Amino acid sequence: MYAKRFIQLFIIFLVTIFFSMIFVVYFNIKGYFAQSLVLSLVGYVILVIPLTILTLLKQRKKFSHDLGTGKSGSVFQNSLNTLDNIITLSTISPDNMASSSIITFKQSNSDENVFYCVSHKETTRVKNIRFNNKVSVATWFDKQTGSRMSSNSVVAEIIENKAMNDEVMQHPEIKKLSDDFSNNVIIKLKINSALVESFQSSPVVVDFA
């Protein structure tokens, strides 16, 4: 847990106790049972509201789009801007079996063809990438335009330990994917070429090489 989140929770805890006690004193509630019941109910209500707001803000950051200085108004970028930052990541196991999983990503703020994902280090996708770093990705599609992006030409890199801390320092957008990196690794996906499709236009191949 980051120090910022710990401080937020501590402040919320103090505010909860403070207002709960004010409620008990203001209404002159007597008796251990009555005070405990009121403190619990009022404290719960006061505590839930800010925690819900923090959760919603966290989810909003996780699924929001980042428009960095290195991103253009290309067909590729325009397609991503209409989509949720969720992809299907396909990897190959040592026994040559395909495995697909759904994961959220953050696009690099400097390179539009670089995605970051955060995953537990013991997941199948991480184990597969350690064996074979050639992967495939595909986004959801926009219901109105049918816009989507897919690529079979992606190179994955597992970033961990000290290198993970350095990468987060250089790309703080990664922090929006997780509050805890202790048992996780960063998956860096570099897309060499991609296919952008939609209902409104012919498929376009975008080459980043």
PECOR-V462569 format. One record per helix or strand. SS is the DSSP state (2 for helix, 1 for strand). FROM is the first residue (numbers start at 1). LEN is the number of residues. If there is no record, write none. Layout:
ss=SS from=FROM len=LEN
ss=SS from=FROM len=LEN
This chain:
ss=2 from=3 len=24
ss=2 from=32 len=32
ss=2 from=75 len=7
ss=1 from=86 len=7
ss=1 from=98 len=7
ss=1 from=106 len=2
ss=1 from=114 len=7
ss=2 from=124 len=8
ss=1 from=134 len=6
ss=1 from=148 len=12
ss=2 from=161 len=10
ss=2 from=172 len=6
ss=1 from=184 len=14
ss=1 from=204 len=4
